[in-house]
Amino acid sequence: VVQGAEPLFFLDYMATGKLDVDAGCELIAGVAEGCRQAGCALIGGETAEMPGLYGPGHYDLAGFAVGAVERNRVLGGDAAKPGDVILGIASSGLHSNGFSLVRRIVEDNGFDYAQAAPFDDSLSLGRALLQPTRIYVQSCLKALAAGGVNGFAHITGGGLLENIPRALPSGLTAVIDAKAWPLPAVFGWLAETGGVMPLEMARTFNCGIGMAVLAAPEAASNVEAALSKAGETVIPIGTVIEASGGEDAVLLENL
């Protein structure tokens, strides 16, 4: 969807030592729900049993999607212009990124995944950390239909610092105001408990922004309205400027 394509179908792959039917059904049901949210068909996949490679209770999951977009409507990372407004769409949590660091923080500080989350006592720590990733496909397609979208950046591994540049041509810089949105409690807890510096947080986690949308200034209000109507929480978080010599592709202010 960050290239402007609508997902058509998805195939999954599951590998394990010995298939646990109940666990397998639960996992594939989750894949099917993700496909439902994205509006694409789950048309098949493969389940492989390899006892020589996987221990009891261990498994791998993988998959891929195929989408379609008219060639002249592809978002190739070269459409952004100085003055574009950057709209941030709220994340639902960690979004499956940065878990090597998360596990280290949990283990080094003696936390139990079954205990109440220190930042949300209504959930266990494990459940709070594993909030499902929000799928932005339908809302992003509606934003595209509103017109004026010059780029999307899905904030995955690499956080804000390494993903937003994917939507920028050379010579442009994204200026992000880190105070434009409240830092969700899970990220504040990780930063404080793990002693993680703000710049490293922004390089590792989404920090509450799961998708960034670059919109032409005259279209930004319509794009924001389309995203909000689709159920997203949208926050203007920055602008695109011309880069002067030596500037990074992303400048974080008020970090």
Backbone as CSV, one residue per row, in Angstrom:
resi,resn,N_x,N_y,N_z,CA_x,CA_y,CA_z,C_x,C_y,C_z
1,VAL,0.826,-1.207,0.000,0.000,0.000,0.000,0.863,1.261,0.000
2,VAL,2.099,1.216,0.537,2.938,2.408,0.523,3.374,2.775,-0.893
3,GLN,3.207,1.875,-1.844,3.469,2.173,-3.246,2.188,2.538,-3.996
4,GLY,1.090,2.661,-3.239,-0.175,3.015,-3.856,-0.968,1.833,-4.373
5,ALA,-0.525,0.625,-4.067,-1.178,-0.581,-4.589,-2.243,-1.107,-3.631
6,GLU,-3.272,-1.678,-4.189,-4.309,-2.343,-3.396,-3.976,-3.831,-3.299
7,PRO,-3.854,-4.386,-2.098,-3.563,-5.812,-1.965,-4.663,-6.670,-2.590
8,LEU,-4.253,-7.716,-3.293,-5.210,-8.621,-3.935,-5.292,-9.954,-3.197
9,PHE,-4.132,-10.565,-2.937,-4.160,-11.859,-2.249,-2.893,-12.068,-1.430
10,PHE,-2.995,-13.033,-0.520,-1.925,-13.321,0.440,-1.743,-14.826,0.515
11,LEU,-0.487,-15.272,0.600,-0.175,-16.681,0.836,0.660,-16.784,2.106
12,ASP,0.376,-17.814,2.900,1.108,-17.977,4.156,1.942,-19.252,4.134
13,TYR,2.937,-19.303,5.006,3.798,-20.465,5.157,4.046,-20.672,6.643
14,MET,3.843,-21.881,7.097,4.082,-22.223,8.498,4.952,-23.469,8.551
15,ALA,6.025,-23.414,9.325,6.922,-24.559,9.494,7.053,-24.861,10.978
16,THR,7.049,-26.142,11.315,7.156,-26.561,12.714,7.724,-27.970,12.768
17,GLY,8.095,-28.410,13.971,8.587,-29.770,14.101,7.467,-30.783,13.967
18,LYS,6.393,-30.572,14.729,5.198,-31.413,14.660,3.998,-30.503,14.829
19,LEU,3.051,-30.618,13.936,1.917,-29.697,13.928,1.030,-29.902,15.151
20,ASP,0.815,-28.819,15.874,-0.189,-28.767,16.921,-1.433,-28.162,16.274
21,VAL,-2.452,-28.978,16.083,-3.607,-28.550,15.296,-4.280,-27.327,15.908
22,ASP,-4.441,-27.316,17.220,-5.103,-26.173,17.864,-4.297,-24.893,17.678
23,ALA,-2.981,-24.987,17.907,-2.127,-23.809,17.729,-2.120,-23.375,16.258
24,GLY,-2.070,-24.346,15.342,-2.066,-24.025,13.919,-3.340,-23.320,13.496
25,CYS,-4.475,-23.791,14.005,-5.757,-23.159,13.674,-5.808,-21.734,14.191
26,GLU,-5.281,-21.518,15.403,-5.291,-20.173,15.973,-4.402,-19.223,15.165
27,LEU,-3.223,-19.732,14.771,-2.314,-18.904,13.992,-2.905,-18.533,12.633
28,ILE,-3.471,-19.494,11.946,-4.028,-19.212,10.613,-5.275,-18.343,10.729
29,ALA,-6.024,-18.493,11.818,-7.167,-17.597,12.038,-6.694,-16.154,12.176
30,GLY,-5.541,-15.958,12.817,-4.975,-14.616,12.923,-4.550,-14.071,11.576
31,VAL,-3.941,-14.925,10.757,-3.572,-14.516,9.399,-4.820,-14.124,8.609
32,ALA,-5.868,-14.914,8.736,-7.114,-14.628,8.014,-7.729,-13.311,8.465
33,GLU,-7.655,-13.020,9.760,-8.181,-11.748,10.258,-7.380,-10.577,9.701
34,GLY,-6.057,-10.734,9.633,-5.235,-9.690,9.035,-5.605,-9.449,7.580
35,CYS,-5.855,-10.529,6.851,-6.270,-10.395,5.456,-7.626,-9.707,5.354
36,ARG,-8.532,-10.040,6.276,-9.841,-9.387,6.260,-9.686,-7.885,6.467
37,GLN,-8.843,-7.504,7.416,-8.624,-6.081,7.668,-8.003,-5.383,6.464
38,ALA,-7.127,-6.080,5.756,-6.459,-5.487,4.601,-7.316,-5.540,3.341
39,GLY,-8.396,-6.336,3.379,-9.266,-6.435,2.213,-8.685,-7.272,1.104
40,CYS,-7.846,-8.261,1.441,-7.295,-9.139,0.411,-7.639,-10.592,0.738
41,ALA,-7.541,-11.437,-0.272,-7.936,-12.839,-0.138,-6.768,-13.687,0.356
42,LEU,-7.059,-14.605,1.275,-6.091,-15.625,1.684,-6.344,-16.833,0.789
43,ILE,-5.483,-17.025,-0.211,-5.804,-18.012,-1.253,-5.082,-19.343,-1.085
44,GLY,-4.254,-19.442,-0.058,-3.583,-20.724,0.139,-2.307,-20.540,0.913
45,GLY,-1.494,-21.584,0.941,-0.237,-21.525,1.663,0.337,-22.912,1.828
46,GLU,1.278,-23.043,2.749,1.944,-24.318,2.975,2.202,-24.499,4.453
47,THR,2.037,-25.721,4.932,2.405,-26.084,6.294,3.419,-27.214,6.203
48,ALA,4.586,-27.009,6.778,5.659,-27.995,6.682,6.040,-28.494,8.069
49,GLU,6.148,-29.825,8.202,6.633,-30.438,9.437,8.090,-30.864,9.224
50,MET,9.000,-30.310,10.048,10.432,-30.622,9.931,11.004,-30.862,11.315
51,PRO,10.782,-32.062,11.864,11.198,-32.344,13.243,12.701,-32.228,13.470
52,GLY,13.488,-32.353,12.410,14.933,-32.236,12.571,15.406,-30.807,12.750
53,LEU,14.536,-29.848,12.446,14.930,-28.444,12.499,14.273,-27.662,13.626
54,TYR,13.070,-28.067,14.043,12.310,-27.292,15.024,12.035,-28.144,16.262
55,GLY,12.289,-27.559,17.424,11.985,-28.227,18.668,10.509,-28.137,18.997
56,PRO,10.055,-28.841,20.036,8.637,-28.802,20.432,8.168,-27.375,20.719
57,GLY,7.049,-27.004,20.139,6.483,-25.693,20.366,7.109,-24.574,19.561
58,HIS,8.078,-24.884,18.718,8.731,-23.869,17.903,8.138,-23.887,16.485
59,TYR,8.055,-22.715,15.888,7.536,-22.649,14.523,7.993,-21.361,13.859
60,ASP,7.939,-21.344,12.556,8.176,-20.146,11.754,6.904,-19.808,10.995
61,LEU,6.645,-18.513,10.857,5.539,-18.037,10.020,6.096,-17.043,9.017
62,ALA,5.649,-17.159,7.796,6.034,-16.190,6.772,4.869,-16.036,5.806
63,GLY,4.949,-15.027,4.975,3.887,-14.837,3.995,4.210,-13.678,3.082
64,PHE,3.439,-13.544,2.025,3.617,-12.399,1.144,2.290,-12.052,0.481
65,ALA,2.203,-10.787,0.098,0.997,-10.293,-0.559,1.337,-9.804,-1.956
66,VAL,0.360,-9.900,-2.837,0.464,-9.345,-4.192,-0.625,-8.293,-4.344
67,GLY,-0.237,-7.131,-4.850,-1.201,-6.061,-5.059,-1.107,-5.512,-6.461
68,ALA,-1.986,-4.557,-6.771,-2.013,-3.980,-8.117,-2.206,-2.475,-8.029
69,VAL,-1.529,-1.773,-8.921,-1.675,-0.319,-9.025,-1.399,0.060,-10.476
70,GLU,-2.107,1.047,-10.964,-1.825,1.550,-12.302,-0.400,2.102,-12.338
71,ARG,0.316,1.819,-13.417,1.724,2.196,-13.494,1.944,3.694,-13.277
72,ASN,1.042,4.501,-13.780,1.225,5.954,-13.651,0.793,6.488,-12.286
73,ARG,0.365,5.601,-11.392,-0.034,6.012,-10.045,0.858,5.428,-8.962
74,VAL,1.949,4.789,-9.354,2.852,4.189,-8.367,3.525,5.294,-7.559
75,LEU,3.529,5.116,-6.230,4.283,6.003,-5.350,5.690,5.427,-5.214
76,GLY,6.635,6.069,-5.851,7.977,5.508,-5.891,8.983,6.188,-4.994
77,GLY,8.526,7.041,-4.102,9.449,7.722,-3.203,10.074,8.965,-3.790
78,ASP,9.532,9.448,-4.923,10.117,10.621,-5.571,9.115,11.756,-5.766
79,ALA,7.928,11.625,-5.175,6.876,12.618,-5.407,6.841,13.730,-4.363
80,ALA,7.459,13.520,-3.220,7.405,14.518,-2.143,8.061,15.820,-2.575
81,LYS,7.551,16.916,-2.023,8.050,18.244,-2.380,8.207,19.087,-1.112
82,PRO,9.077,20.103,-1.167,9.175,21.015,-0.020,7.814,21.628,0.291
83,GLY,7.494,21.702,1.567,6.212,22.232,1.992,5.175,21.173,2.274
84,ASP,5.427,19.923,1.845,4.479,18.849,2.139,4.287,18.712,3.645
85,VAL,3.059,18.429,4.022,2.723,18.200,5.426,2.891,16.718,5.738
86,ILE,3.483,16.419,6.880,3.627,15.023,7.304,2.583,14.735,8.377
87,LEU,1.688,13.804,8.060,0.644,13.386,8.984,1.042,12.048,9.597
88,GLY,0.997,11.958,10.906,1.288,10.703,11.577,0.004,9.980,11.941
89,ILE,-0.049,8.682,11.687,-1.187,7.855,12.085,-0.764,7.043,13.308
90,ALA,-1.572,7.085,14.351,-1.212,6.447,15.614,-1.031,4.943,15.458
91,SER,-0.052,4.415,16.169,0.163,2.966,16.200,-0.659,2.354,17.326
92,SER,-0.705,1.023,17.346,-1.420,0.320,18.406,-0.462,-0.261,19.447
93,GLY,0.820,-0.009,19.287,1.809,-0.555,20.211,3.137,-0.729,19.506
94,LEU,3.857,-1.792,19.848,5.204,-2.004,19.310,5.211,-2.397,17.838
95,HIS,4.116,-2.960,17.361,4.025,-3.373,15.947,5.125,-4.359,15.547
96,SER,5.467,-5.262,16.425,6.375,-6.374,16.108,7.806,-5.952,15.840
97,ASN,8.184,-4.742,16.242,9.539,-4.264,15.972,10.282,-3.950,17.270
98,GLY,11.581,-4.215,17.254,12.423,-3.892,18.398,12.389,-4.923,19.508
99,PHE,11.955,-6.141,19.217,11.752,-7.109,20.294,13.050,-7.691,20.844
100,SER,14.143,-7.623,20.114,15.418,-8.043,20.710,15.750,-7.142,21.893
101,LEU,15.547,-5.849,21.718,15.786,-4.902,22.809,14.737,-5.060,23.904
102,VAL,13.478,-5.266,23.519,12.409,-5.447,24.508,12.709,-6.638,25.411
103,ARG,13.071,-7.765,24.807,13.368,-8.962,25.603,14.540,-8.721,26.538
104,ARG,15.538,-8.006,26.058,16.710,-7.716,26.894,16.307,-6.871,28.101
105,ILE,15.463,-5.854,27.878,15.024,-4.994,28.979,14.221,-5.795,29.995
106,VAL,13.308,-6.644,29.506,12.482,-7.458,30.399,13.348,-8.412,31.223
107,GLU,14.273,-9.094,30.554,15.093,-10.094,31.241,16.091,-9.449,32.201
108,ASP,16.728,-8.360,31.778,17.735,-7.722,32.631,17.132,-7.134,33.899
109,ASN,15.853,-6.793,33.848,15.208,-6.169,34.996,14.301,-7.130,35.766
110,GLY,14.345,-8.409,35.404,13.664,-9.433,36.188,12.154,-9.412,36.109
111,PHE,11.595,-8.908,35.019,10.147,-8.894,34.882,9.647,-10.253,34.391
112,ASP,8.395,-10.548,34.720,7.717,-11.775,34.286,6.628,-11.360,33.303
113,TYR,6.607,-12.015,32.159,5.607,-11.660,31.143,4.175,-11.874,31.630
114,ALA,3.998,-12.728,32.656,2.648,-13.002,33.159,2.179,-11.960,34.174
115,GLN,3.091,-11.149,34.694,2.691,-10.147,35.688,1.977,-8.987,35.004
116,ALA,1.272,-8.184,35.802,0.593,-7.013,35.241,1.629,-6.064,34.642
117,ALA,1.291,-5.504,33.496,2.202,-4.559,32.852,2.383,-3.329,33.744
118,PRO,3.605,-2.902,34.004,3.832,-1.739,34.870,3.186,-0.462,34.332
119,PHE,2.938,-0.413,33.037,2.352,0.777,32.419,0.870,0.614,32.095
120,ASP,0.306,-0.582,32.379,-1.122,-0.839,32.123,-1.536,-2.060,32.930
121,ASP,-2.072,-1.827,34.140,-2.364,-2.964,35.018,-3.602,-3.751,34.601
122,SER,-4.251,-3.361,33.494,-5.381,-4.140,32.993,-4.931,-5.295,32.103
123,LEU,-3.634,-5.335,31.764,-3.093,-6.367,30.881,-1.843,-6.975,31.503
124,SER,-1.577,-8.235,31.153,-0.285,-8.801,31.511,0.788,-8.116,30.667
125,LEU,2.021,-8.168,31.138,3.111,-7.545,30.396,3.243,-8.160,29.008
126,GLY,3.155,-9.496,28.934,3.265,-10.167,27.639,2.180,-9.733,26.672
127,ARG,0.936,-9.663,27.159,-0.176,-9.260,26.295,-0.043,-7.809,25.853
128,ALA,0.400,-6.949,26.769,0.551,-5.531,26.428,1.626,-5.330,25.363
129,LEU,2.725,-6.087,25.480,3.798,-5.957,24.501,3.412,-6.544,23.142
130,LEU,2.476,-7.472,23.131,2.094,-8.157,21.894,0.772,-7.664,21.324
131,GLN,0.422,-6.408,21.593,-0.772,-5.852,20.962,-0.638,-5.998,19.447
132,PRO,-1.655,-6.509,18.760,-1.522,-6.734,17.314,-1.199,-5.462,16.549
133,THR,-0.375,-5.622,15.541,-0.008,-4.508,14.666,-1.233,-3.971,13.939
134,ARG,-1.372,-2.670,13.934,-2.488,-2.056,13.205,-2.219,-2.137,11.708
135,ILE,-3.236,-2.515,10.963,-3.121,-2.645,9.507,-3.796,-1.439,8.862
136,TYR,-3.020,-0.662,8.120,-3.474,0.639,7.631,-3.971,0.627,6.184
137,VAL,-4.116,-0.534,5.595,-4.388,-0.608,4.157,-5.631,0.178,3.753
138,GLN,-6.754,-0.112,4.378,-8.009,0.499,3.933,-8.002,2.008,4.133
139,SER,-7.465,2.469,5.255,-7.432,3.914,5.498,-6.475,4.615,4.537
140,CYS,-5.354,3.982,4.216,-4.415,4.595,3.273,-5.003,4.654,1.864
141,LEU,-5.749,3.631,1.482,-6.403,3.671,0.173,-7.424,4.801,0.104
142,LYS,-8.100,5.038,1.213,-9.057,6.159,1.251,-8.333,7.495,1.187
143,ALA,-7.161,7.574,1.823,-6.371,8.800,1.734,-5.921,9.045,0.299
144,LEU,-5.517,7.992,-0.387,-5.129,8.121,-1.792,-6.293,8.628,-2.638
145,ALA,-7.475,8.096,-2.362,-8.651,8.495,-3.130,-9.002,9.960,-2.910
146,ALA,-8.622,10.513,-1.754,-8.894,11.924,-1.468,-8.023,12.845,-2.306
147,GLY,-6.869,12.329,-2.779,-5.976,13.108,-3.623,-4.958,13.891,-2.828
148,GLY,-3.803,14.109,-3.448,-2.771,14.928,-2.823,-1.764,14.188,-1.984
149,VAL,-1.823,12.852,-1.916,-0.830,12.076,-1.163,0.429,11.928,-2.016
150,ASN,1.559,12.327,-1.465,2.834,12.232,-2.184,3.743,11.135,-1.648
151,GLY,3.301,10.437,-0.614,4.125,9.349,-0.108,3.595,8.788,1.194
152,PHE,3.922,7.513,1.431,3.642,6.846,2.697,4.948,6.278,3.228
153,ALA,5.118,6.267,4.525,6.246,5.588,5.154,5.701,4.751,6.303
154,HIS,5.779,3.427,6.151,5.348,2.510,7.203,6.468,2.439,8.234
155,ILE,6.179,2.785,9.484,7.225,2.873,10.504,7.420,1.495,11.133
156,THR,8.303,0.730,10.512,8.592,-0.636,10.951,9.986,-0.667,11.583
157,GLY,10.734,-1.763,11.398,12.082,-1.835,11.941,12.933,-0.679,11.441
158,GLY,13.636,-0.024,12.338,14.387,1.170,11.984,13.709,2.437,12.460
159,GLY,12.470,2.298,12.934,11.772,3.411,13.563,11.541,4.598,12.649
160,LEU,11.349,5.748,13.269,11.068,6.973,12.530,12.258,7.414,11.691
161,LEU,13.460,7.233,12.216,14.643,7.763,11.554,14.972,7.058,10.245
162,GLU,14.706,5.761,10.162,15.150,5.007,8.988,14.034,4.703,7.993
163,ASN,12.791,4.972,8.359,11.696,4.646,7.442,11.146,5.846,6.685
164,ILE,11.062,6.996,7.341,10.541,8.174,6.647,11.383,8.542,5.419
165,PRO,12.724,8.364,5.438,13.505,8.681,4.233,13.107,7.864,3.001
166,ARG,12.465,6.730,3.188,12.034,5.929,2.035,11.015,6.666,1.172
167,ALA,10.324,7.618,1.766,9.301,8.359,1.030,9.819,9.698,0.512
168,LEU,11.145,9.926,0.628,11.717,11.215,0.249,12.728,11.056,-0.881
169,PRO,12.657,11.902,-1.894,13.744,11.926,-2.887,14.967,12.604,-2.294
170,SER,16.118,12.430,-2.927,17.331,13.080,-2.420,17.155,14.590,-2.475
171,GLY,17.762,15.262,-1.527,17.679,16.707,-1.476,16.587,17.244,-0.584
172,LEU,15.805,16.339,0.016,14.742,16.769,0.919,14.949,16.184,2.310
173,THR,14.463,16.901,3.305,14.556,16.477,4.704,13.179,16.570,5.344
174,ALA,12.859,15.601,6.171,11.628,15.636,6.962,11.948,16.211,8.338
175,VAL,11.247,17.257,8.717,11.410,17.849,10.039,10.225,17.399,10.889
176,ILE,10.497,16.610,11.928,9.462,16.015,12.768,9.505,16.648,14.159
177,ASP,8.362,17.100,14.639,8.248,17.634,15.990,7.849,16.510,16.933
178,ALA,8.797,16.036,17.723,8.549,14.899,18.605,7.554,15.217,19.712
179,LYS,7.264,16.490,19.941,6.290,16.871,20.960,4.878,17.004,20.384
180,ALA,4.715,16.708,19.104,3.407,16.885,18.465,2.406,15.828,18.909
181,TRP,2.903,14.710,19.434,2.007,13.649,19.891,2.517,13.093,21.223
182,PRO,1.615,12.584,22.058,2.047,12.012,23.340,2.715,10.659,23.132
183,LEU,3.812,10.431,23.808,4.501,9.147,23.724,3.684,8.098,24.470
184,PRO,3.224,7.035,23.793,2.443,6.003,24.491,3.212,5.402,25.670
185,ALA,2.470,4.956,26.658,3.073,4.520,27.921,4.078,3.395,27.753
186,VAL,3.833,2.474,26.820,4.745,1.342,26.655,6.135,1.819,26.255
187,PHE,6.196,2.856,25.420,7.502,3.347,24.981,8.201,4.132,26.084
188,GLY,7.427,4.882,26.858,8.011,5.585,27.995,8.591,4.611,28.998
189,TRP,7.886,3.502,29.236,8.368,2.488,30.170,9.652,1.846,29.663
190,LEU,9.692,1.510,28.370,10.889,0.890,27.809,12.088,1.836,27.895
191,ALA,11.847,3.112,27.580,12.944,4.081,27.622,13.489,4.239,29.033
192,GLU,12.596,4.365,30.010,13.022,4.580,31.390,13.652,3.329,31.983
193,THR,12.999,2.190,31.796,13.480,0.950,32.401,14.783,0.484,31.773
194,GLY,14.892,0.651,30.455,16.091,0.194,29.757,17.166,1.245,29.619
195,GLY,16.886,2.474,30.069,17.867,3.540,29.906,18.165,3.823,28.443
196,VAL,17.140,3.753,27.606,17.314,3.940,26.163,17.190,5.433,25.839
197,MET,18.193,5.979,25.188,18.198,7.396,24.861,17.152,7.709,23.783
198,PRO,16.620,8.945,23.782,15.552,9.303,22.844,15.883,9.022,21.383
199,LEU,17.105,9.327,20.949,17.462,9.106,19.548,17.449,7.619,19.211
200,GLU,17.892,6.785,20.152,17.874,5.341,19.925,16.447,4.809,19.924
201,MET,15.576,5.364,20.760,14.157,4.998,20.719,13.588,5.275,19.336
202,ALA,13.912,6.447,18.782,13.372,6.831,17.472,13.964,6.008,16.342
203,ARG,15.122,5.384,16.583,15.749,4.552,15.566,15.291,3.090,15.660
204,THR,14.655,2.735,16.771,14.287,1.336,17.011,12.783,1.110,16.955
205,PHE,12.003,2.049,17.500,10.564,1.859,17.669,9.772,2.898,16.873
206,ASN,8.468,2.613,16.717,7.614,3.600,16.040,7.236,4.764,16.964
207,CYS,7.403,4.580,18.274,7.171,5.642,19.268,5.758,6.234,19.179
208,GLY,4.808,5.437,18.708,3.417,5.883,18.670,2.905,6.280,17.307
209,ILE,3.781,6.319,16.300,3.382,6.657,14.930,3.643,5.455,14.034
210,GLY,2.581,4.794,13.596,2.732,3.575,12.807,2.848,3.801,11.315
211,MET,2.359,4.935,10.836,2.428,5.270,9.416,2.555,6.777,9.291
212,ALA,3.431,7.224,8.404,3.557,8.648,8.099,3.045,8.881,6.685
213,VAL,2.246,9.922,6.529,1.656,10.262,5.234,2.156,11.631,4.821
214,LEU,2.740,11.716,3.639,3.204,12.989,3.107,2.144,13.513,2.154
215,ALA,1.611,14.696,2.457,0.510,15.253,1.674,0.841,16.671,1.231
216,ALA,0.417,17.005,0.009,0.571,18.371,-0.471,-0.162,19.310,0.481
217,PRO,0.394,20.494,0.767,-0.207,21.364,1.783,-1.658,21.726,1.510
218,GLU,-2.007,21.917,0.237,-3.383,22.280,-0.091,-4.352,21.114,0.056
219,ALA,-3.818,19.880,0.142,-4.678,18.695,0.259,-4.639,18.078,1.645
220,ALA,-3.771,18.589,2.523,-3.536,17.935,3.811,-4.799,17.804,4.646
221,SER,-5.652,18.832,4.658,-6.859,18.770,5.484,-7.814,17.704,4.962
222,ASN,-7.915,17.557,3.638,-8.781,16.517,3.073,-8.236,15.123,3.346
223,VAL,-6.929,14.983,3.245,-6.304,13.681,3.531,-6.494,13.326,5.003
224,GLU,-6.288,14.294,5.883,-6.480,14.051,7.313,-7.925,13.664,7.606
225,ALA,-8.871,14.335,6.960,-10.290,14.022,7.173,-10.616,12.621,6.691
226,ALA,-10.052,12.218,5.547,-10.310,10.873,5.015,-9.767,9.804,5.950
227,LEU,-8.581,10.033,6.505,-7.991,9.076,7.441,-8.801,9.003,8.732
228,SER,-9.207,10.149,9.227,-10.008,10.175,10.458,-11.343,9.466,10.254
229,LYS,-11.965,9.702,9.117,-13.244,9.052,8.824,-13.087,7.543,8.733
230,ALA,-11.887,7.092,8.330,-11.612,5.656,8.237,-11.274,5.046,9.597
231,GLY,-11.307,5.873,10.658,-11.101,5.343,11.998,-9.713,5.531,12.568
232,GLU,-8.863,6.301,11.885,-7.506,6.500,12.373,-7.409,7.739,13.262
233,THR,-6.438,7.693,14.168,-6.064,8.874,14.936,-4.914,9.540,14.191
234,VAL,-5.130,10.770,13.738,-4.179,11.439,12.848,-3.638,12.702,13.519
235,ILE,-2.319,12.881,13.448,-1.673,14.042,14.066,-0.700,14.654,13.064
236,PRO,-0.821,15.936,12.744,0.237,16.588,11.955,1.531,16.601,12.769
237,ILE,2.587,15.999,12.225,3.816,15.845,13.012,5.019,16.550,12.395
238,GLY,4.883,17.108,11.195,6.048,17.754,10.621,5.843,18.239,9.211
239,THR,6.940,18.648,8.594,6.915,19.161,7.229,8.153,18.682,6.484
240,VAL,8.097,18.809,5.174,9.229,18.486,4.310,9.889,19.790,3.891
241,ILE,11.220,19.831,3.988,11.963,21.020,3.593,13.088,20.629,2.642
242,GLU,13.653,21.620,1.964,14.846,21.373,1.171,16.019,21.173,2.114
243,ALA,16.830,20.180,1.807,17.976,19.879,2.669,19.126,20.820,2.354
244,SER,19.753,21.322,3.384,21.007,22.045,3.194,22.140,21.059,3.389
245,GLY,23.301,21.409,3.006,24.411,20.464,3.028,24.619,19.792,4.362
246,GLY,24.740,18.474,4.339,25.064,17.721,5.541,23.909,17.375,6.439
247,GLU,22.705,17.797,6.100,21.551,17.474,6.951,21.151,16.013,6.808
248,ASP,20.645,15.435,7.900,20.081,14.102,7.835,18.745,14.153,7.102
249,ALA,18.294,12.973,6.646,17.021,12.908,5.935,15.855,13.142,6.872
250,VAL,16.061,12.939,8.183,15.029,13.213,9.187,15.644,14.025,10.310
251,LEU,15.031,15.158,10.605,15.438,15.973,11.744,14.348,15.890,12.800
252,LEU,14.700,15.434,13.978,13.744,15.332,15.070,13.924,16.517,16.006
253,GLU,12.906,17.339,16.103,12.945,18.491,16.995,12.228,18.174,18.298
254,ASN,12.645,18.832,19.385,12.016,18.675,20.700,12.023,17.225,21.173
255,LEU,13.085,16.504,20.850,13.164,15.097,21.220,13.447,14.966,22.716
